[in-house]
């Protein structure tokens, strides 16, 4: 798959998640927002709101793309964005669970984030 397809998948998942009804309880209101930075391949899903008279803000999902792989930096969802990406056809080796320590990643079914020799050596343009 190409990077543009990965970008589309990520934007689709985050947009669908953001479309869910805002949380409203006891005069508490939250808005879910997306941030798409396609130039630097950074994508976030945030909640912003109030809990009584206190401001509340936090990251639900943070994903970026680097070296042709999807790096999941933070995932605060029940379903797990990695599983959704696999269902959309992204190979598991192209998904890095970056919230795991590097030495733990080898024990997951997903990519490790290590760059192979073939990825490091790129043919020179003529």
MDTraj code that builds the backbone (N, CA, C; nanometers):
import mdtraj as md
import numpy as np

residues = "UNK UNK UNK UNK UNK UNK UNK UNK UNK UNK UNK UNK UNK UNK UNK UNK UNK UNK UNK UNK UNK UNK UNK UNK UNK UNK UNK UNK UNK UNK UNK UNK UNK UNK UNK UNK UNK UNK UNK UNK UNK UNK UNK UNK UNK UNK UNK UNK UNK UNK UNK UNK UNK UNK UNK UNK UNK UNK UNK UNK UNK UNK UNK UNK UNK UNK UNK UNK UNK UNK UNK UNK UNK UNK UNK UNK UNK UNK UNK UNK UNK UNK UNK UNK UNK UNK UNK UNK UNK UNK UNK UNK UNK UNK UNK UNK UNK UNK UNK UNK UNK UNK UNK UNK UNK UNK UNK UNK UNK UNK UNK UNK UNK UNK UNK UNK UNK UNK UNK UNK UNK UNK UNK UNK UNK UNK".split()
xyz = np.array([
    [0.0839, -0.1181, 0.0000],
    [0.0000, 0.0000, 0.0000],
    [0.0884, 0.1244, 0.0000],
    [0.0331, 0.2320, -0.0491],
    [0.1109, 0.3557, -0.0521],
    [0.0756, 0.4446, 0.0666],
    [0.1586, 0.5435, 0.0889],
    [0.1411, 0.6322, 0.2035],
    [0.0097, 0.7088, 0.1981],
    [-0.0333, 0.7475, 0.0791],
    [-0.1593, 0.8222, 0.0688],
    [-0.2767, 0.7356, 0.1159],
    [-0.2718, 0.6075, 0.0873],
    [-0.3772, 0.5166, 0.1350],
    [-0.3755, 0.5102, 0.2882],
    [-0.2556, 0.5036, 0.3472],
    [-0.2439, 0.5029, 0.4926],
    [-0.3013, 0.6312, 0.5517],
    [-0.2693, 0.7445, 0.4904],
    [-0.3221, 0.8729, 0.5377],
    [-0.4755, 0.8736, 0.5340],
    [-0.5316, 0.8241, 0.4260],
    [-0.6775, 0.8202, 0.4120],
    [-0.7412, 0.7323, 0.5185],
    [-0.6814, 0.6161, 0.5441],
    [-0.7344, 0.5258, 0.6464],
    [-0.7347, 0.5940, 0.7839],
    [-0.6234, 0.6572, 0.8175],
    [-0.6112, 0.7229, 0.9485],
    [-0.7126, 0.8361, 0.9610],
    [-0.7217, 0.9202, 0.8578],
    [-0.8179, 1.0315, 0.8614],
    [-0.9610, 0.9782, 0.8734],
    [-0.9912, 0.8704, 0.8025],
    [-1.1255, 0.8127, 0.8077],
    [-1.1586, 0.7632, 0.9486],
    [-1.0685, 0.6889, 1.0093],
    [-1.0927, 0.6345, 1.1431],
    [-1.1102, 0.7474, 1.2442],
    [-1.0209, 0.8455, 1.2418],
    [-1.0298, 0.9561, 1.3374],
    [-1.1546, 1.0403, 1.3142],
    [-1.1910, 1.0639, 1.1884],
    [-1.3108, 1.1429, 1.1575],
    [-1.4366, 1.0719, 1.2051],
    [-1.4447, 0.9411, 1.1814],
    [-1.5611, 0.8652, 1.2274],
    [-1.5728, 0.8703, 1.3791],
    [-1.4609, 0.8571, 1.4449],
    [-1.4598, 0.8612, 1.5913],
    [-1.5038, 1.0001, 1.6420],
    [-1.4595, 1.1049, 1.5754],
    [-1.4927, 1.2415, 1.6167],
    [-1.6403, 1.2736, 1.5945],
    [-1.7058, 1.2034, 1.5028],
    [-1.8463, 1.2299, 1.4719],
    [-1.9415, 1.1777, 1.5780],
    [-1.8906, 1.0981, 1.6694],
    [-1.9765, 1.0473, 1.7760],
    [-2.0280, 1.1632, 1.8599],
    [-2.1410, 1.1449, 1.9204],
    [-2.2053, 1.2500, 1.9992],
    [-2.1135, 1.2951, 2.1127],
    [-2.0996, 1.4264, 2.1315],
    [-2.0184, 1.4755, 2.2441],
    [-2.0732, 1.4250, 2.3781],
    [-1.9841, 1.4018, 2.4709],
    [-2.0219, 1.3535, 2.6029],
    [-2.0839, 1.4689, 2.6811],
    [-2.2043, 1.4475, 2.7350],
    [-2.2691, 1.5507, 2.8161],
    [-2.3262, 1.4837, 2.9404],
    [-2.2735, 1.5218, 3.0559],
    [-2.3237, 1.4691, 3.1815],
    [-2.3167, 1.5793, 3.2859],
    [-2.4258, 1.6003, 3.3590],
    [-2.4268, 1.6957, 3.4691],
    [-2.3616, 1.8289, 3.4319],
    [-2.4052, 1.8879, 3.3235],
    [-2.3528, 2.0161, 3.2748],
    [-2.2062, 2.0075, 3.2354],
    [-2.1582, 1.8870, 3.2137],
    [-2.0219, 1.8694, 3.1625],
    [-2.0330, 1.8471, 3.0130],
    [-1.9563, 1.9197, 2.9363],
    [-1.9639, 1.9037, 2.7917],
    [-1.8237, 1.8878, 2.7343],
    [-1.8108, 1.7901, 2.6472],
    [-1.6837, 1.7641, 2.5817],
    [-1.7024, 1.7679, 2.4313],
    [-1.6039, 1.8196, 2.3661],
    [-1.6007, 1.8192, 2.2201],
    [-1.4823, 1.7327, 2.1781],
    [-1.5035, 1.6516, 2.0774],
    [-1.3957, 1.5691, 2.0233],
    [-1.3468, 1.6365, 1.8960],
    [-1.2162, 1.6573, 1.8864],
    [-1.1580, 1.7290, 1.7728],
    [-1.0506, 1.6445, 1.7052],
    [-1.0354, 1.6660, 1.5748],
    [-0.9280, 1.5999, 1.4994],
    [-0.8243, 1.7038, 1.4591],
    [-0.7014, 1.6577, 1.4511],
    [-0.5922, 1.7400, 1.3990],
    [-0.5206, 1.6552, 1.2950],
    [-0.5200, 1.7029, 1.1709],
    [-0.4551, 1.6322, 1.0611],
    [-0.3415, 1.7179, 1.0072],
    [-0.2194, 1.6720, 1.0207],
    [-0.1023, 1.7396, 0.9652],
    [-0.0430, 1.6465, 0.8601],
    [-0.0930, 1.6584, 0.7375],
    [-0.0496, 1.5693, 0.6296],
    [0.0917, 1.5983, 0.5815],
    [0.1411, 1.7202, 0.6040],
    [0.2781, 1.7523, 0.5627],
    [0.3803, 1.6773, 0.6469],
    [0.3554, 1.6690, 0.7774],
    [0.4494, 1.5994, 0.8655],
    [0.3944, 1.4645, 0.9107],
    [0.2799, 1.4240, 0.8557],
    [0.2164, 1.2954, 0.8851],
    [0.1940, 1.2730, 1.0341],
    [0.1235, 1.3682, 1.0964],
    [0.0856, 1.3586, 1.2364],
    [-0.0659, 1.3734, 1.2458],
    [-0.1291, 1.2841, 1.3201],
    [-0.2746, 1.2806, 1.3268],
    [-0.3175, 1.2579, 1.4711],
    [-0.4108, 1.3421, 1.5199],
    [-0.4547, 1.3318, 1.6584],
    [-0.6059, 1.3398, 1.6710],
    [-0.6543, 1.2764, 1.7743],
    [-0.7933, 1.2872, 1.8153],
    [-0.7897, 1.3313, 1.9618],
    [-0.8538, 1.4459, 1.9904],
    [-0.8478, 1.5071, 2.1231],
    [-0.9863, 1.5269, 2.1796],
    [-0.9952, 1.5354, 2.3122],
    [-1.1185, 1.5824, 2.3738],
    [-1.0876, 1.7134, 2.4456],
    [-1.1838, 1.8035, 2.4369],
    [-1.1710, 1.9356, 2.4978],
    [-1.3041, 1.9660, 2.5642],
    [-1.2999, 2.0137, 2.6877],
    [-1.4262, 2.0454, 2.7525],
    [-1.4087, 2.0946, 2.8935],
    [-1.5190, 2.0865, 2.9654],
    [-1.5234, 2.1349, 3.1034],
    [-1.5781, 2.0268, 3.1936],
    [-1.5214, 2.0161, 3.3106],
    [-1.5715, 1.9289, 3.4164],
    [-1.6010, 2.0214, 3.5342],
    [-1.7279, 2.0596, 3.5442],
    [-1.7641, 2.1625, 3.6422],
    [-1.6994, 2.2932, 3.6010],
    [-1.6189, 2.3511, 3.6891],
    [-1.5507, 2.4757, 3.6563],
    [-1.4036, 2.4527, 3.6207],
    [-1.3673, 2.3298, 3.5907],
    [-1.2291, 2.2951, 3.5539],
    [-1.2206, 2.2596, 3.4060],
    [-1.1206, 2.3129, 3.3403],
    [-1.0959, 2.2822, 3.1991],
    [-1.0366, 2.1424, 3.1898],
    [-1.0829, 2.0658, 3.0939],
    [-1.0352, 1.9289, 3.0747],
    [-0.9932, 1.9119, 2.9299],
    [-0.8777, 1.8525, 2.9091],
    [-0.8200, 1.8379, 2.7754],
    [-0.7347, 1.7121, 2.7746],
    [-0.7415, 1.6356, 2.6657],
    [-0.6571, 1.5172, 2.6589],
    [-0.6540, 1.4551, 2.5211],
    [-0.5559, 1.3727, 2.5021],
    [-0.5352, 1.3027, 2.3755],
    [-0.6013, 1.1653, 2.3824],
    [-0.6839, 1.1359, 2.2820],
    [-0.7457, 1.0043, 2.2706],
    [-0.6584, 0.9152, 2.1824],
    [-0.6176, 0.9676, 2.0671],
    [-0.5331, 0.8938, 1.9723],
    [-0.4264, 0.9859, 1.9160],
    [-0.3051, 0.9339, 1.9025],
    [-0.1988, 1.0062, 1.8339],
    [-0.1231, 0.9066, 1.7470],
    [-0.1256, 0.9326, 1.6166],
    [-0.0645, 0.8432, 1.5179],
    [0.0219, 0.9270, 1.4256],
    [0.1370, 0.8735, 1.3870],
    [0.2143, 0.9391, 1.2816],
    [0.2679, 0.8344, 1.1856],
    [0.3113, 0.8829, 1.0709],
    [0.3686, 0.7948, 0.9700],
    [0.5137, 0.8345, 0.9530],
    [0.6028, 0.7373, 0.9668],
    [0.7439, 0.7640, 0.9407],
    [0.8078, 0.6372, 0.8863],
    [0.9004, 0.6587, 0.7938],
    [0.9683, 0.5485, 0.7254],
    [0.8690, 0.4492, 0.6639],
    [0.7560, 0.5022, 0.6145],
    [0.6577, 0.4189, 0.5468],
    [0.5732, 0.3325, 0.6381],
    [0.5846, 0.3522, 0.7683],
    [0.5102, 0.2723, 0.8658],
    [0.4170, 0.3637, 0.9464],
    [0.3092, 0.3061, 0.9970],
    [0.2153, 0.3768, 1.0824],
    [0.2571, 0.3525, 1.2266],
    [0.2924, 0.4605, 1.2955],
    [0.3357, 0.4534, 1.4347],
    [0.2217, 0.4993, 1.5247],
    [0.1706, 0.4096, 1.6070],
    [0.0649, 0.4441, 1.7012],
    [0.1338, 0.4849, 1.8311],
    [0.1366, 0.6158, 1.8551],
    [0.2060, 0.6703, 1.9716],
    [0.1210, 0.6610, 2.0984],
    [-0.0105, 0.6782, 2.0818],
    [-0.1029, 0.6688, 2.1951],
    [-0.2379, 0.6212, 2.1427],
    [-0.2994, 0.5281, 2.2136],
    [-0.4318, 0.4790, 2.1757],
    [-0.5145, 0.4610, 2.3018],
    [-0.6082, 0.5513, 2.3221],
    [-0.6956, 0.5451, 2.4383],
    [-0.8342, 0.4950, 2.4036],
    [-0.8458, 0.4147, 2.2985],
    [-0.9762, 0.3626, 2.2570],
    [-0.9896, 0.2169, 2.2988],
    [-1.1135, 0.1705, 2.3059],
    [-1.1381, 0.0305, 2.3397],
    [-1.1097, -0.0616, 2.2218],
    [-1.1511, -0.0202, 2.1027],
    [-1.1372, -0.1054, 1.9847],
    [-0.9925, -0.1201, 1.9404],
    [-0.9152, -0.0158, 1.9551],
    [-0.7763, -0.0191, 1.9116],
    [-0.7643, 0.0137, 1.7643],
    [-0.6967, 0.1229, 1.7336],
    [-0.6820, 0.1653, 1.5946],
    [-0.6000, 0.0644, 1.5145],
    [-0.5079, -0.0063, 1.5770],
    [-0.4278, -0.1062, 1.5054],
    [-0.5184, -0.2130, 1.4452],
    [-0.6155, -0.2591, 1.5221],
    [-0.7083, -0.3606, 1.4726],
    [-0.7932, -0.3073, 1.3578],
    [-0.8349, -0.1822, 1.3685],
    [-0.9137, -0.1219, 1.2611],
    [-0.8310, -0.1105, 1.1326],
    [-0.7044, -0.0726, 1.1464],
    [-0.6174, -0.0601, 1.0294],
    [-0.5960, -0.1951, 0.9619],
    [-0.5788, -0.2999, 1.0409],
    [-0.5624, -0.4350, 0.9858],
    [-0.6882, -0.4751, 0.9091],
    [-0.8055, -0.4461, 0.9673],
    [-0.9323, -0.4772, 0.8998],
    [-0.9439, -0.4044, 0.7659],
    [-0.8791, -0.2878, 0.7544],
    [-0.8830, -0.2102, 0.6304],
    [-0.7788, -0.2596, 0.5294],
    [-0.6941, -0.3531, 0.5705],
    [-0.5975, -0.4102, 0.4774],
    [-0.4530, -0.3708, 0.5000],
    [-0.4224, -0.2971, 0.6066],
    [-0.2834, -0.2593, 0.6335],
    [-0.2109, -0.3809, 0.6901],
    [-0.0966, -0.4188, 0.6313],
    [-0.0210, -0.5321, 0.6854],
    [0.0280, -0.5022, 0.8275],
    [0.0233, -0.6024, 0.9143],
    [0.0639, -0.5830, 1.0541],
    [0.2077, -0.5328, 1.0660],
    [0.2956, -0.5737, 0.9760],
    [0.4356, -0.5307, 0.9840],
    [0.4515, -0.3818, 0.9541],
    [0.3462, -0.3178, 0.8979],
    [0.3503, -0.1737, 0.8703],
    [0.2878, -0.0916, 0.9825],
    [0.2511, -0.1575, 1.0924],
    [0.1926, -0.0897, 1.2079],
    [0.2860, -0.1107, 1.3268],
    [0.3305, -0.0001, 1.3864],
    [0.4205, -0.0056, 1.5015],
    [0.3439, 0.0407, 1.6250],
    [0.3415, -0.0426, 1.7269],
    [0.2788, -0.0049, 1.8532],
    [0.3837, 0.0689, 1.9358],
    [0.4014, 0.1961, 1.9047],
    [0.5095, 0.2764, 1.9625],
    [0.4934, 0.2996, 2.1121],
    [0.3737, 0.2762, 2.1651],
    [0.3535, 0.2926, 2.3093],
    [0.4150, 0.1776, 2.3884],
    [0.4571, 0.0705, 2.3183],
    [0.5328, -0.0369, 2.3829],
    [0.6817, -0.0048, 2.3746],
    [0.7556, -0.0459, 2.4748],
    [0.9001, -0.0271, 2.4713],
    [0.9571, -0.1013, 2.3507],
    [1.0644, -0.0483, 2.2904],
    [1.1188, -0.1104, 2.1695],
    [1.1483, -0.2602, 2.1826],
    [1.2025, -0.3041, 2.2947],
    [1.2348, -0.4468, 2.3062],
    [1.1097, -0.5348, 2.3198],
    [0.9962, -0.4781, 2.3598],
    [0.8723, -0.5535, 2.3751],
    [0.8034, -0.5748, 2.2399],
    [0.8253, -0.4836, 2.1462],
    [0.7540, -0.4877, 2.0174],
    [0.7758, -0.6183, 1.9412],
    [0.8893, -0.6814, 1.9593],
    [0.9166, -0.8071, 1.8889],
    [0.8205, -0.9185, 1.9308],
    [0.7563, -0.9029, 2.0457],
    [0.6650, -1.0047, 2.0966],
    [0.5199, -0.9779, 2.0587],
    [0.4944, -0.8690, 1.9867],
    [0.3594, -0.8400, 1.9381],
    [0.3470, -0.8972, 1.7975],
    [0.2270, -0.8971, 1.7461],
    [0.2046, -0.9426, 1.6081],
    [0.2302, -0.8311, 1.5076],
    [0.2762, -0.7157, 1.5567],
    [0.2929, -0.5996, 1.4710],
    [0.4397, -0.5707, 1.4462],
    [0.4668, -0.4651, 1.3675],
    [0.6036, -0.4291, 1.3321],
    [0.6844, -0.3858, 1.4536],
    [0.8172, -0.3864, 1.4360],
    [0.9061, -0.3491, 1.5463],
    [0.9567, -0.2063, 1.5344],
    [0.9526, -0.1512, 1.4144],
    [1.0034, -0.0162, 1.3939],
    [1.1507, -0.0131, 1.3589],
    [1.2133, -0.1292, 1.3583],
    [1.3542, -0.1345, 1.3194],
    [1.3634, -0.1224, 1.1681],
    [1.4596, -0.0453, 1.1232],
    [1.4787, -0.0248, 0.9798],
    [1.5694, -0.1346, 0.9268],
    [1.5239, -0.2022, 0.8221],
    [1.6041, -0.3090, 0.7629],
    [1.7112, -0.2497, 0.6718],
    [1.8099, -0.3308, 0.6392],
    [1.9182, -0.2862, 0.5518],
    [1.8636, -0.2430, 0.4160],
    [1.7659, -0.3156, 0.3631],
    [1.7100, -0.2802, 0.2324],
    [1.6376, -0.1456, 0.2369],
    [1.5796, -0.1101, 0.3517],
    [1.5140, 0.0193, 0.3654],
    [1.6157, 0.1323, 0.3792],
    [1.7327, 0.1003, 0.4363],
    [1.8358, 0.2017, 0.4560],
    [1.9082, 0.2340, 0.3261],
    [1.9270, 0.1331, 0.2405],
    [1.9991, 0.1511, 0.1157],
    [1.8984, 0.1723, 0.0048],
    [1.8883, 0.2955, -0.0406],
    [1.7948, 0.3287, -0.1474],
    [1.8730, 0.3484, -0.2761],
    [1.8184, 0.3013, -0.3880],
    [1.8883, 0.3221, -0.5151],
    [1.9015, 0.4720, -0.5468],
    [2.0140, 0.5080, -0.6030],
    [2.0374, 0.6476, -0.6407],
    [1.9568, 0.6842, -0.7644],
    [1.9030, 0.8046, -0.7630],
    [1.8272, 0.8536, -0.8786],
    [1.9233, 0.8872, -0.9900],
    [1.8814, 0.8598, -1.1111],
    [1.9685, 0.8887, -1.2267],
    [1.9223, 1.0096, -1.2976],
])
top = md.Topology()
chain = top.add_chain()
for i, resn in enumerate(residues, 1):
    res = top.add_residue(resn, chain, resSeq=i)
    for name in ("N", "CA", "C"):
        top.add_atom(name, md.element.get_by_symbol(name[0]), res)
traj = md.Trajectory(xyz[None], top)
